[in-house]
Amino acid sequence: MKILLAVDGSEHSEDAARFLTLLDLGPDDEITVFHALHWSHFLYNENSYRQAIKELKKLFAPRIIDAILNILKPVRAKISTAMVEGPARQAIIEKAAEAGMDLIVMGARGTTGIESLLLGSVTRAVAAKSMVPVLVTKPAASCGEEKMKILFATDGSEFSISTQELLSSIPFPGNSEVTILNVIEPAFMDMYIPATVDPEINDRFIRIMDEVNKSGRLRSGRIVEQARDYLSRKFVNIRVLSEEGTPAARILEESDNLKAGLIAAGCRGLTGLTGMMGSVSRNILSHSKCPVLIGKMCGD
């Protein structure tokens, strides 16, 4: 597996590097530690200030990479480094595509509630626009757990199928536990039935709703069993869940219940509209307390 570890010198980048030490990476795997040098605009734009900032950033950059390399010492994968000049979000996406990377790994703040708005703009942009799958870590997640607990949220779509294939290709520890979750959205959840409605009409509506819900549960069962059949080739410890509710909220709730070390979910790649990202994936990425793996469709 070829991994692009995007770092910026923050503690969040160090968290991302520590997450990689949890994987069972071997000599055939590759990690590229990648840093983008970007000269952003600031209040005093005179050349003297700009030149001073450039020189300082160039001095800091090797130290940023050295700190990450020190964290990665226990990893058996081949490790290389790369630096480019340019905006980070564009540089990360382009480097991953050009180098044929299988996965982008980057750190982000662990946030809840209103603080979720602080999720870095670079992280959001890369997760939304990259055609390469993205794994976003959160502070100190999973590092103290004996087992990697993975929550795979699937809706049976081609994007979910692509994500389960990605999960099978990542060298998780052999004792990892996988919970496969499909969330069934309640039928007619926003439909109001007046108290004065004719009882016969009400009974008909209830029968229709029961049939729709039954069909949804059957479909959900097929989805999670299909995912179990596929993932059982790689993982030994698997359980499946079909739950009713709002997808993002139910996924986050189950992640908390499990004390998950990773949430994996599929997401459409960007196709021309800036900032487009599935609402479920976006909410999970913003509000999750643990790392999030955003799978993409090959060839998107």
KEKE-3310 file (N, C-alpha, C; in steps of 0.2 Angstrom, whole numbers, plus 5000, padded with zeros to 4 digits):
npx = (5004:5003:5005:5001:5007:5002:5009:5010:5017:5010:5003:4993:4996:5006:4999:4993:5003:5006:4995:4998:5007:5000:4996:4999:5010:5022:5038:5035:5026:5023:5027:5025:5031:5024:5026:5020:5025:5019:5016:5007:4996:4998:4997:5007:5014:5026:5041:5052:5047:5040:5051:5058:5048:5048:5061:5061:5051:5057:5067:5061:5054:5062:5064:5051:5048:5058:5053:5042:5047:5054:5044:5039:5048:5046:5039:5039:5038:5043:5050:5049:5052:5045:5044:5036:5032:5018:5000:4993:4981:4979:4992:4993:4983:4986:4999:4996:4988:4997:5007:5001:4995:4988:4981:4978:4983:4980:4980:4968:4958:4951:4934:4918:4901:4898:4911:4915:4915:4928:4935:4949:4951:4959:4959:4945:4944:4953:4947:4935:4938:4948:4952:4958:4956:4954:4960:4957:4964:4961:4964:4975:4968:4964:4976:4978:4971:4969:4964:4960:4946:4934:4921:4911:4901:4889:4879:4876:4879:4889:4899:4900:4904:4916:4923:4923:4932:4943:4945:4949:4961:4970:4983:4977:4979:4979:4970:4959:4943:4928:4913:4899:4888:4872:4861:4844:4833:4818:4802:4791:4794:4792:4779:4763:4749:4733:4723:4709:4707:4699:4696:4698:4706:4717:4721:4724:4735:4744:4746:4753:4764:4770:4773:4782:4792:4796:4801:4812:4820:4823:4830:4841:4846:4852:4861:4871:4875:4880:4892:4898:4901:4911:4921:4925:4935:4946:4945:4943:4935:4919:4904:4887:4875:4859:4850:4838:4835:4842:4855:4869:4868:4865:4876:4887:4883:4883:4897:4902:4897:4904:4916:4925:4939:4940:4930:4923:4917:4909:4910:4905:4916:4923:4915:4916:4909:4913:4917:4908:4902:4896:4882:4881:4894:4901:4896:4900:4914:4916:4911:4915:4923:4934:4946:4942:4939:4937:4930:4933:4927:4935:4941:4932)
npy = (4994:5011:5026:5043:5054:5068:5082:5096:5102:5103:5097:5089:5083:5075:5066:5059:5053:5044:5036:5028:5020:5011:5002:4986:4988:4983:4979:4980:4990:5008:5024:5041:5055:5071:5088:5104:5119:5135:5152:5162:5176:5191:5204:5214:5216:5219:5216:5213:5208:5196:5189:5186:5178:5167:5162:5158:5148:5139:5135:5129:5118:5106:5102:5099:5088:5079:5077:5070:5058:5053:5049:5039:5028:5015:5009:4997:5000:5006:5022:5038:5056:5071:5088:5102:5118:5128:5130:5120:5112:5109:5105:5093:5085:5084:5078:5065:5060:5060:5052:5040:5036:5025:5030:5044:5051:5062:5074:5081:5092:5086:5088:5094:5098:5115:5118:5110:5118:5122:5113:5110:5120:5115:5101:5098:5102:5093:5081:5082:5084:5076:5062:5051:5040:5046:5047:5054:5058:5060:5069:5059:5047:5030:5026:5020:5009:4991:4984:4987:4995:4995:5004:5001:5010:5007:5008:5000:5005:5008:5016:5012:4999:5000:5006:4996:4987:4994:4994:4981:4981:4988:4986:4982:4978:4960:4957:4965:4972:4972:4981:4981:4992:4997:5010:5012:5023:5029:5026:5038:5048:5062:5064:5070:5064:5068:5069:5067:5059:5048:5032:5020:5025:5028:5015:5009:5017:5013:5000:5001:5008:4998:4988:4995:4998:4985:4980:4988:4984:4971:4973:4980:4970:4962:4970:4971:4958:4955:4963:4958:4945:4948:4955:4946:4939:4945:4950:4942:4945:4950:4959:4962:4976:4982:4997:5008:5026:5043:5043:5050:5054:5042:5034:5041:5040:5026:5024:5030:5022:5010:5014:5017:5015:5019:5026:5021:5026:5027:5040:5051:5056:5072:5081:5092:5102:5114:5110:5100:5087:5072:5074:5065:5060:5071:5076:5066:5067:5080:5079:5067:5058:5050:5044:5045:5037:5041:5034:5032:5032:5022:5029:5040)
npz = (5000:4996:5004:5007:5018:5024:5031:5043:5053:5064:5080:5076:5064:5069:5077:5066:5061:5072:5072:5060:5065:5072:5062:5053:5045:5032:5024:5010:5009:5007:5013:5011:5017:5017:5014:5011:5006:5008:5004:5011:5011:5021:5033:5032:5017:5011:5002:5010:5022:5017:5011:5023:5030:5021:5022:5035:5035:5026:5034:5045:5039:5036:5050:5053:5046:5051:5064:5062:5055:5066:5074:5066:5067:5072:5062:5049:5035:5019:5019:5013:5009:5004:4998:4992:4984:4986:4987:5001:5000:4986:4982:4990:4984:4971:4972:4977:4967:4956:4960:4962:4974:4986:4997:5007:5021:5035:5048:5059:5069:5084:5086:5093:5093:5091:5089:5078:5067:5066:5060:5049:5035:5024:5027:5025:5011:5005:5008:5002:4988:4983:4973:4978:4991:5008:5024:5039:5054:5072:5088:5097:5096:5098:5102:5114:5115:5115:5105:5088:5084:5072:5063:5051:5040:5029:5014:5005:4992:4977:4981:4994:4993:4986:4997:5006:5000:5000:5014:5016:5010:5018:5030:5044:5061:5066:5076:5075:5076:5068:5065:5056:5049:5044:5042:5043:5036:5044:5036:5029:5038:5040:5038:5043:5052:5054:5069:5067:5056:5045:5052:5044:5033:5041:5045:5033:5030:5040:5037:5025:5028:5037:5028:5020:5029:5033:5021:5020:5031:5027:5016:5022:5029:5019:5014:5025:5026:5014:5015:5026:5021:5012:5019:5028:5022:5026:5039:5056:5067:5066:5067:5064:5061:5060:5060:5064:5060:5059:5047:5049:5063:5069:5066:5072:5085:5087:5085:5096:5106:5104:5106:5095:5085:5072:5059:5045:5029:5013:5000:4987:4974:4970:4956:4948:4955:4966:4983:4985:4994:5001:5013:5024:5025:5027:5039:5048:5047:5052:5065:5072:5085:5083:5071:5054:5039:5023:5009:4991:4974:4963:4948:4948)
capx = (5000:5006:5002:5004:5006:5002:5010:5011:5021:5005:5002:4988:5000:5010:4993:4992:5009:5006:4990:5001:5011:4996:4995:5004:5014:5028:5043:5032:5022:5027:5024:5029:5030:5024:5025:5019:5027:5015:5018:5001:4996:4998:4995:5012:5015:5032:5045:5056:5043:5039:5057:5059:5044:5050:5067:5059:5047:5062:5071:5057:5052:5066:5062:5044:5048:5062:5049:5037:5051:5056:5038:5038:5054:5044:5036:5043:5037:5048:5048:5052:5050:5044:5042:5034:5030:5012:4994:4993:4976:4981:4998:4992:4978:4990:5004:4993:4986:5003:5012:4997:4994:4982:4978:4980:4982:4981:4977:4963:4956:4945:4929:4911:4896:4899:4918:4916:4916:4935:4939:4953:4949:4963:4957:4939:4945:4956:4942:4930:4940:4953:4949:4961:4953:4957:4960:4958:4964:4959:4970:4977:4963:4965:4983:4978:4967:4972:4962:4957:4938:4932:4914:4910:4895:4887:4872:4875:4880:4895:4904:4902:4908:4923:4926:4925:4938:4949:4947:4952:4968:4974:4985:4975:4981:4975:4965:4955:4936:4924:4906:4896:4881:4867:4855:4837:4829:4811:4797:4786:4796:4790:4772:4758:4742:4728:4719:4702:4707:4695:4700:4700:4712:4723:4723:4728:4742:4748:4748:4758:4770:4773:4776:4788:4798:4798:4805:4818:4824:4825:4836:4847:4850:4855:4867:4876:4877:4885:4898:4901:4904:4917:4926:4927:4941:4952:4944:4940:4930:4915:4897:4883:4870:4854:4847:4834:4837:4845:4861:4875:4868:4866:4883:4891:4881:4886:4904:4903:4895:4909:4923:4928:4946:4940:4924:4924:4911:4910:4908:4906:4922:4920:4914:4915:4906:4917:4915:4903:4903:4889:4881:4882:4901:4903:4894:4904:4920:4916:4909:4917:4929:4939:4948:4937:4941:4932:4932:4931:4926:4940:4939:4928)
capy = (5000:5017:5031:5049:5057:5075:5085:5103:5104:5103:5091:5085:5079:5070:5061:5055:5048:5039:5031:5024:5015:5005:4997:4981:4989:4979:4981:4981:4996:5014:5030:5047:5061:5076:5094:5109:5126:5140:5159:5165:5183:5193:5211:5218:5212:5221:5210:5211:5203:5190:5185:5184:5172:5162:5159:5155:5142:5134:5132:5125:5112:5099:5100:5096:5081:5075:5075:5064:5052:5050:5045:5033:5024:5008:5006:4993:5001:5010:5029:5043:5062:5076:5095:5106:5125:5129:5129:5114:5107:5108:5101:5086:5081:5083:5073:5059:5057:5059:5046:5034:5034:5022:5033:5050:5052:5068:5075:5086:5093:5082:5093:5092:5104:5121:5118:5107:5122:5123:5107:5114:5120:5110:5094:5098:5102:5087:5075:5083:5085:5071:5056:5046:5039:5050:5045:5060:5056:5064:5068:5054:5042:5023:5024:5017:5003:4985:4982:4992:4994:4998:5004:5002:5012:5005:5009:4995:5008:5006:5019:5008:4993:5002:5007:4989:4984:4998:4992:4974:4982:4992:4981:4983:4972:4954:4956:4971:4971:4976:4982:4983:4996:5000:5013:5012:5029:5027:5028:5043:5051:5068:5064:5071:5061:5072:5064:5067:5056:5042:5026:5016:5028:5027:5008:5008:5020:5009:4994:5003:5009:4992:4985:4998:4996:4978:4980:4992:4979:4965:4976:4981:4963:4959:4974:4970:4951:4955:4966:4953:4940:4951:4957:4940:4936:4949:4950:4937:4947:4954:4958:4967:4979:4986:5001:5014:5032:5047:5040:5052:5054:5035:5031:5044:5037:5019:5025:5032:5016:5005:5017:5015:5018:5021:5025:5020:5027:5029:5046:5053:5061:5079:5081:5099:5107:5115:5109:5095:5081:5069:5077:5060:5059:5078:5077:5061:5069:5085:5078:5061:5059:5046:5045:5044:5035:5042:5030:5035:5027:5022:5031:5045)
capz = (5000:4995:5008:5007:5025:5023:5038:5043:5059:5070:5084:5073:5060:5074:5078:5060:5061:5077:5069:5056:5069:5074:5057:5052:5038:5031:5019:5004:5010:5007:5016:5009:5022:5012:5017:5006:5008:5005:5006:5012:5011:5028:5034:5029:5011:5008:5000:5015:5026:5013:5011:5029:5031:5016:5024:5041:5033:5024:5040:5049:5035:5038:5057:5053:5043:5055:5069:5059:5054:5072:5076:5062:5067:5073:5056:5044:5028:5016:5021:5009:5010:4998:4999:4986:4986:4984:4992:5003:4997:4979:4982:4992:4980:4965:4973:4978:4960:4951:4963:4962:4981:4988:5003:5010:5029:5037:5055:5060:5076:5086:5088:5094:5094:5087:5087:5072:5062:5066:5056:5045:5028:5020:5028:5021:5004:5002:5009:4997:4981:4981:4970:4982:4998:5013:5031:5044:5061:5077:5093:5102:5095:5098:5104:5120:5114:5114:5098:5083:5083:5066:5062:5043:5039:5022:5012:4999:4986:4974:4985:5000:4991:4985:5004:5010:4997:5003:5021:5015:5008:5023:5035:5051:5065:5065:5081:5074:5076:5063:5066:5049:5051:5040:5045:5040:5038:5044:5031:5030:5045:5040:5037:5049:5051:5058:5074:5065:5050:5045:5054:5038:5030:5045:5045:5027:5030:5044:5033:5020:5032:5039:5022:5018:5034:5032:5015:5022:5035:5023:5011:5026:5031:5013:5013:5030:5025:5008:5017:5030:5017:5008:5024:5032:5019:5029:5046:5059:5072:5063:5069:5059:5064:5056:5065:5062:5063:5054:5046:5052:5070:5072:5065:5077:5091:5087:5086:5104:5110:5102:5107:5089:5083:5065:5056:5037:5025:5006:4998:4980:4973:4967:4949:4945:4959:4972:4990:4986:4998:5004:5019:5029:5026:5029:5046:5052:5047:5057:5072:5075:5090:5081:5064:5049:5032:5017:5003:4985:4969:4958:4941:4948)
cpx = (5004:5002:5005:5002:5007:5003:5011:5014:5016:5005:4997:4991:5004:5005:4992:4997:5009:5000:4993:5005:5007:4994:5000:5007:5020:5032:5040:5027:5026:5023:5028:5026:5030:5022:5025:5021:5023:5016:5011:5001:4995:4998:5000:5015:5022:5036:5050:5053:5042:5045:5059:5055:5046:5056:5066:5056:5052:5066:5067:5055:5055:5064:5055:5044:5052:5057:5044:5041:5053:5050:5037:5043:5051:5041:5041:5043:5043:5046:5052:5049:5049:5042:5041:5032:5023:5006:4994:4988:4977:4987:4997:4988:4982:4996:5002:4991:4992:5007:5008:4996:4988:4978:4981:4979:4984:4978:4972:4961:4951:4940:4922:4907:4899:4907:4920:4917:4924:4939:4943:4951:4953:4961:4950:4940:4948:4951:4937:4932:4944:4949:4953:4958:4957:4955:4962:4958:4962:4964:4970:4972:4966:4972:4983:4974:4971:4970:4959:4950:4936:4924:4914:4903:4893:4880:4871:4877:4887:4901:4906:4906:4915:4927:4928:4931:4944:4951:4950:4960:4973:4976:4984:4978:4977:4969:4959:4948:4932:4916:4903:4889:4878:4862:4849:4834:4821:4807:4793:4788:4793:4782:4767:4751:4737:4724:4712:4702:4702:4699:4702:4706:4718:4725:4727:4735:4747:4751:4753:4764:4774:4776:4782:4794:4800:4803:4812:4823:4827:4831:4842:4850:4854:4862:4873:4879:4882:4892:4902:4905:4911:4922:4928:4933:4947:4951:4941:4934:4925:4908:4893:4877:4865:4850:4843:4836:4840:4853:4867:4874:4868:4873:4888:4889:4884:4894:4906:4902:4901:4916:4927:4935:4946:4933:4926:4917:4913:4907:4910:4912:4919:4920:4912:4912:4910:4914:4910:4905:4897:4888:4882:4890:4904:4902:4898:4911:4921:4915:4912:4923:4935:4941:4943:4941:4936:4934:4929:4930:4932:4938:4934:4931)
cpy = (5006:5023:5037:5052:5064:5078:5093:5106:5104:5097:5086:5080:5073:5064:5056:5050:5042:5034:5026:5018:5010:5000:4992:4982:4985:4982:4983:4987:5002:5020:5036:5052:5067:5083:5100:5116:5131:5147:5162:5172:5185:5201:5215:5214:5214:5215:5208:5206:5196:5186:5182:5177:5166:5158:5155:5148:5137:5131:5127:5118:5106:5097:5096:5089:5077:5073:5069:5058:5049:5046:5038:5027:5016:5005:5003:4995:5006:5018:5034:5050:5066:5083:5098:5113:5126:5128:5122:5109:5105:5103:5094:5082:5079:5078:5066:5056:5056:5053:5040:5031:5030:5025:5039:5050:5059:5069:5081:5087:5088:5087:5090:5099:5109:5121:5114:5111:5124:5118:5111:5114:5116:5103:5093:5098:5096:5081:5076:5082:5079:5065:5050:5046:5043:5048:5051:5057:5062:5064:5062:5048:5035:5021:5020:5010:4997:4982:4988:4990:4998:4998:5006:5004:5011:5006:5004:4998:5006:5010:5015:5002:4995:5003:5001:4986:4988:4996:4985:4975:4985:4986:4983:4977:4966:4953:4962:4968:4975:4976:4985:4986:4998:5003:5014:5018:5027:5030:5033:5047:5058:5069:5065:5068:5064:5067:5063:5062:5050:5036:5021:5018:5027:5020:5006:5011:5016:5003:4995:5004:5003:4988:4988:4997:4989:4977:4983:4987:4973:4967:4977:4975:4961:4963:4972:4963:4951:4958:4961:4947:4942:4952:4951:4937:4939:4949:4944:4939:4952:4953:4963:4970:4983:4990:5006:5021:5037:5045:5043:5052:5047:5032:5034:5041:5030:5019:5026:5025:5011:5007:5015:5018:5021:5021:5025:5021:5029:5036:5047:5057:5067:5078:5087:5104:5108:5114:5104:5089:5079:5072:5072:5060:5066:5078:5072:5064:5075:5084:5071:5062:5055:5047:5042:5042:5036:5039:5033:5030:5028:5024:5037:5051)
cpz = (5000:4999:5008:5014:5024:5030:5037:5049:5065:5074:5080:5067:5064:5075:5072:5060:5066:5075:5065:5059:5072:5069:5056:5045:5038:5025:5012:5003:5009:5010:5013:5013:5017:5016:5011:5009:5004:5008:5006:5012:5019:5027:5030:5023:5008:5007:5006:5020:5023:5013:5017:5031:5027:5019:5031:5040:5030:5029:5044:5046:5037:5045:5057:5051:5048:5061:5068:5058:5061:5075:5072:5062:5068:5067:5051:5037:5026:5017:5016:5011:5004:5001:4992:4989:4982:4989:4994:5000:4990:4979:4984:4987:4973:4966:4974:4971:4956:4954:4963:4969:4981:4993:5005:5017:5031:5044:5055:5068:5078:5089:5089:5094:5089:5085:5081:5066:5061:5062:5050:5038:5023:5021:5024:5014:5001:5002:5004:4990:4979:4978:4974:4989:5003:5020:5036:5051:5066:5083:5097:5102:5095:5100:5110:5120:5113:5107:5094:5082:5077:5065:5054:5042:5031:5021:5006:4992:4983:4978:4991:4999:4989:4992:5007:5006:4999:5010:5021:5013:5013:5028:5042:5055:5065:5070:5080:5074:5072:5064:5059:5051:5045:5043:5041:5041:5038:5038:5033:5037:5045:5038:5043:5047:5056:5063:5071:5058:5051:5047:5049:5035:5034:5045:5039:5027:5034:5041:5028:5023:5034:5034:5020:5023:5034:5026:5016:5026:5032:5019:5016:5028:5025:5013:5018:5029:5019:5011:5022:5026:5014:5014:5028:5029:5023:5037:5049:5064:5068:5066:5064:5063:5059:5061:5061:5064:5057:5053:5050:5060:5073:5071:5070:5084:5092:5088:5093:5108:5110:5105:5101:5088:5076:5063:5048:5034:5018:5005:4991:4980:4970:4959:4947:4949:4965:4979:4990:4989:5001:5011:5025:5031:5029:5037:5050:5052:5052:5064:5075:5079:5088:5074:5059:5042:5027:5011:4997:4980:4964:4951:4942:4945)
residu = (MET:LYS:ILE:LEU:LEU:ALA:VAL:ASP:GLY:SER:GLU:HIS:SER:GLU:ASP:ALA:ALA:ARG:PHE:LEU:THR:LEU:LEU:ASP:LEU:GLY:PRO:ASP:ASP:GLU:ILE:THR:VAL:PHE:HIS:ALA:LEU:HIS:TRP:SER:HIS:PHE:LEU:TYR:ASN:GLU:ASN:SER:TYR:ARG:GLN:ALA:ILE:LYS:GLU:LEU:LYS:LYS:LEU:PHE:ALA:PRO:ARG:ILE:ILE:ASP:ALA:ILE:LEU:ASN:ILE:LEU:LYS:PRO:VAL:ARG:ALA:LYS:ILE:SER:THR:ALA:MET:VAL:GLU:GLY:PRO:ALA:ARG:GLN:ALA:ILE:ILE:GLU:LYS:ALA:ALA:GLU:ALA:GLY:MET:ASP:LEU:ILE:VAL:MET:GLY:ALA:ARG:GLY:THR:THR:GLY:ILE:GLU:SER:LEU:LEU:LEU:GLY:SER:VAL:THR:ARG:ALA:VAL:ALA:ALA:LYS:SER:MET:VAL:PRO:VAL:LEU:VAL:THR:LYS:PRO:ALA:ALA:SER:CYS:GLY:GLU:GLU:LYS:MET:LYS:ILE:LEU:PHE:ALA:THR:ASP:GLY:SER:GLU:PHE:SER:ILE:SER:THR:GLN:GLU:LEU:LEU:SER:SER:ILE:PRO:PHE:PRO:GLY:ASN:SER:GLU:VAL:THR:ILE:LEU:ASN:VAL:ILE:GLU:PRO:ALA:PHE:MET:ASP:MET:TYR:ILE:PRO:ALA:THR:VAL:ASP:PRO:GLU:ILE:ASN:ASP:ARG:PHE:ILE:ARG:ILE:MET:ASP:GLU:VAL:ASN:LYS:SER:GLY:ARG:LEU:ARG:SER:GLY:ARG:ILE:VAL:GLU:GLN:ALA:ARG:ASP:TYR:LEU:SER:ARG:LYS:PHE:VAL:ASN:ILE:ARG:VAL:LEU:SER:GLU:GLU:GLY:THR:PRO:ALA:ALA:ARG:ILE:LEU:GLU:GLU:SER:ASP:ASN:LEU:LYS:ALA:GLY:LEU:ILE:ALA:ALA:GLY:CYS:ARG:GLY:LEU:THR:GLY:LEU:THR:GLY:MET:MET:GLY:SER:VAL:SER:ARG:ASN:ILE:LEU:SER:HIS:SER:LYS:CYS:PRO:VAL:LEU:ILE:GLY:LYS:MET:CYS:GLY:ASP)
# end
